[in-house]
Amino acid sequence: MNILIVGNGFDLSHYLPTKYDHFMDVMSAIEDKNTGGLPENLSERKIEEWLEELDKIFQKRNEMEPSPYHMNFDELFFKTRDPNFIGKTKEHYLTDSILLSTQDVIKIQYRLSHNCWYQYFKNHVVEIKTWIDF
């Protein structure tokens, strides 16, 4: 089954990284970020329970030294298949202020590991020649 989603291109003409490829590249970078690994027993709890536990852990850690697992714009787009576009994005916008916290990185990693659509498309993204993003 093929799905066609139509947009007006305004975002891309202003160098906003909103292509499906950009999204998948960023999610892949987050998924591959070494954060020490997720717990092995993730499936034993509901998503909400695990995320609440994670929030409690980070509340305790806030008094301690900042974690090195956060991700800035360059790290998020490190694996991009469109480096010229991302270069233009950096020229036009203040990307230096973009920082994804360690807590958010780990939460997204957890959600990605349990998201069947992401798991499906990450294996097929290399085969798809275009997402109809012109």
VEXMI-524444 format. One record per residue: x, y, z of N, C-alpha, C in turn. Coordinates in steps of 0.001 Angstrom, whole numbers, plus 524288, in hexadecimal, padded with zeros to 5 digits. Layout:
# VEXMI-524444
XYZXYZXYZ;...
***
This chain:
# VEXMI-524444
8034E7FB718000080000800008000080380804D580000;8026F8087F7FC978054080D737FC60801D6811B77FEA7;8043381518801BB801678196D80421803D481E7480229;8009D8221C8008980277827297FEA98007E82B6180259;8041682E4D804AC802BA832B780801804D98379180556;8017C83B5B8047A802F083FFB80179803AC8449F80522;807D0847A080447808CA84C778072380A01850C380344;80AA7855808053380B8B859E28019D8114D85B41800E8;814D5858E1803C481A67859D08030581C8485EAA805A7;81938861998085981AED8666580AF381F618654880EBA;81ECD86135811D5822BC85FDF815BF827FF85E9681343;827F285B9380F2282CD785A0A80C9882F6985EA0809CF;82C458621E8079982E8E8669E804E48312286A65808B6;82FD9869DE80DB98324A86D10811CB83644869E9814F8;837F9865A2812D083C06862468152883A9E8605781A9D;835AF85F0981B598341585C7B8202F834678569481F3E;8373B853B8822788380984E1B8218C8333084AE7822EE;82F6084AEF81F6982A62848578207082940843D581CB8;82D0E84223819B282C4083D938165082BE7838AA819B1;82969834B4817A38294482FB781A6382ECD82DA881B2D;8322682E7B817468379B82CD8817D183A3382F8281C76;839318348F81D2783B788376682196839A0834F5826B6;8348D833F2827048325D8319A82BBE834EC82C5482CDF;8353882907828ED83775823D3829B883D418242582B14;84010827D6828BE845A082884829F88466582A1B82FAB;8432682DBD831868438F82F88836F28421182B2483AB0;83DDF8285C8398483C4B8240B83CED8408481FD683D15;8430481EDA838B18474781B098388784BE281CD283BE0;84D20821DB83BA18516A823F083ED6850258236A844A1;84B3E8247D8460B849A0823F884B86849C481E3B84D24;847B481AE0849D9847998154884B0F84D1D8132584BE2;850D4814F5848C785631812FD8490E85992815B484D2A;8579B819D884F9B85A9881CB08538F85BBB8190D85825;860A0818B2859A8862288156685E09860D08182F86322;85CDE81632865C985B548186286AD485C298146886F2F;85F568109086E198603F80C83871F785C77807FD8716E;858CD8086E86DCC855108043686CD485020804BD87000;84BE1802F086DC3846DE802DC87075846907FDF2873D1;843867FE1A8780D842E77F96A87B47840C67F4DD8780A;842487F02A87968840A87EB8A8767483AEF7EA2187757;838BB7EBA587BB88336B7EA0987D1482F567EE2B87BA4;8301E7F0EC8776F82C8D7F520875F1827027F33987503;826607EEAA872E9821287ECC88718D81E047EB0D87652;8206D7EAEB87AF081DA77E95087FA481A3C7EDA2881DF;81AFE7F26F88015817ED7F6D888206815327F98D87D88;8111B7FC7087EDF80E857FFB187AFA812088045B879C8;81153806948753D8148980B0D8739F8144A80F63877AD;80F96810B28797080EEC8150087D28811D6813F98823E;811A980F228841F8146080DC2888F881A4080E6F88860;81C5180C9E883FC821EF80D028832882398812B2882A4;82085815DB87FDA821E181B5C87F278218F81E5E8844A;81DC981D06887A481D7581F7688CD28224381E1689013;823E08193988FD78289381784892AF82D6081A6D890B8;82DB281B1588BA58320881DFC889528320E823A888B3B;82D778261488B7C82D1E82B7588D6F82F1482BD58930E;82DBC828038964F82F86827FC89BC1835798279889C11;837A582440898C983D5A823A2898B983FF6828C189743;83DDE82B688935084040830488919583F74834B78957B;83B3D8349A8987583A8C8388689C8F83EDC837FF8A0A0;8404C8333E8A1EB84488832568A5A5849C7833F48A35F;84A738332489E4084F6F8346089BBB8502B83A3289AB3;84C0783D4289AEC84C77842DA899BA8505F845A189D36;850FE843C18A203854BC846308A58D85A51844A28A43E;85AE28408C8A13D8601083E8989FEE862168411189AE9;8667E83F538993F8690D8412A8947D865B383FEB88FAA;865748438488BDA862568427B887248645083DAC8842C;860B683AE2881E6861FE8361E87F08864098376387993;867A18343F8778F869CD8353D87254866718330486DEB;861B98315186F1285E9382EA486B2385AB2832298684F;85AD883741869538576283AC8866718592E83B03860BC;855E183D3F85D558573E83D90857C4856248430D855BC;859F28454A853078592684A658509E85783849A584AE9;856A784DFB84832854CB84DCE842C88587084A9A83F4D;85D8684B7883FCF86148848A083C8886110842BD83D7A;860708412E8425F8601083B998439085AF8839458417E;856C183C51841D5851B883A6D83FEF851BE8398F83A0D;8548183CF3837388549683C9783182859BB83A6282F6C;85CB3837CF832C0861BB8359483145861388319D82CD4;85D0682E9582CE085C4E82A69829068590D82C1982454;8584783114823A2854C8832D381F7E856B18313D81A18;852F782FFD816CB8542A82EC781152853EB833B280DFD;8531B8381E810858526483D1080DC5855BC8415381055;85AF9840A38108385E508444B8136685E35849E28114B;85D8184A9A80C3785D4484FE980A158587A852D280C15;8540C8501C80C5B84F3D8527780E5A84FF18540281412;85229850838172D852F98519B81CBE856E58560E81D64;85AC185661819FD85E6785ACD81A1585B9285FF381943;857E0860038159C854BB864BE814AD8514A865ED81968;84F3A861E581BD384C1B862A58208F84F5F86563824B6;8543C863A782566857B9865FC8294C8591386BA2827F6;8594A86CE7822E985A538724C8214A855BB875E58228D;850FB873DA8222C84C4D87717822B984A268775D8284D;84B648739F82B8D848EE8734E830B784D03872A583504;84B7A873F9839BF84EEA8739783E5584ECD86DFC8406F;8515E86A9283DBB851448650F83F3F854C3863DE843ED;858368677E8454685BB386698849BD858BB8662B84EDF;8540D8686A84F118511086852853EE84DA58636F8546D;84DC1860088508C84A9285B47850B184D7D85715853BF;84AF48552A857D984D4F8512585B248490184D8785D19;8498B8489585C03845E0844A685DE18483084251862DA;8455B842BE86721847658410286C2B8483883B1986C4C;84B868396D86FD984C82833D98709D8476E830FF871C1;844458334E8750A83F49830F68767C83BDF83022871A5;83B988340E86E3F838758338F8697E83ACD82F9A865B4;83FF782F74865538428A82B9E861E8841098261886398;8415B82503868A18402881FC386A9983A6281E7F869E8;836FB8224986AD98315F8216186A16830298202E8645C;8329082316860DB831A48222185B49833D681CD2859BB;8386C81B6B85BC383A968163B85AA1836C2811F885C46;8348A8129B860DD830CB80EBB862C782C1280E7485F2D;82A00812F885DD3825608131185A758268E810D88550D;82B1E811FA852F882C8E80FDE84DD982CF3809EE84E01;82F0F807E28524B82FB580235852AE82A727FF63852DA;8264B802258545D821177FFCC854BD81D5D801B48507F;81F45804A084CC381BDE806C6848B481C538036B843CA;8183D80071842B08187A7FCCC83E42818EF7FFA583909;816AF8044A8388A817158072B8339B81CA68090C832B0;81F1480B08836C48248780CAC83626827EF807F8834C9;82736803AC8378582A567FF018367F829917FD1C830E2;824D37FD7582EEE823C37FBDA8298D8267F7FF7D825B2;825B3804968264D827C9808478227E82DB4808DD822C8;830118080F8274F835C58089E827998387C8047D8244E;8360080007823B18383C7FBEC8206D8373F7FCDD81AA0;833547FFED81969831F4800DF813F5833B380634811FE;835798099181579836D880EE3813E383B5880EEF80FFA;83ED280B388104A8432D80B0380C95841608093680733;83D1080659806FC83AFB804768020483797808857FF41;8354680C1080240831B780FEC80002834EA814397FD7D;8342D814E77F87A83738818D37F5A88353381E527F6AF;8302E81EE77F77A82DFA824097F8B0829108235F7FBE9;82839827277FF438236F827658025381FB382B467FFBA;820C782CA17FAE881DF18309E7F7F381EC9835E97FA84;82356836D87FC8C824E183BFC7FE82827DA83EAB7FA27;82571842587F78B82815845257F34A829F184A617F549;
***
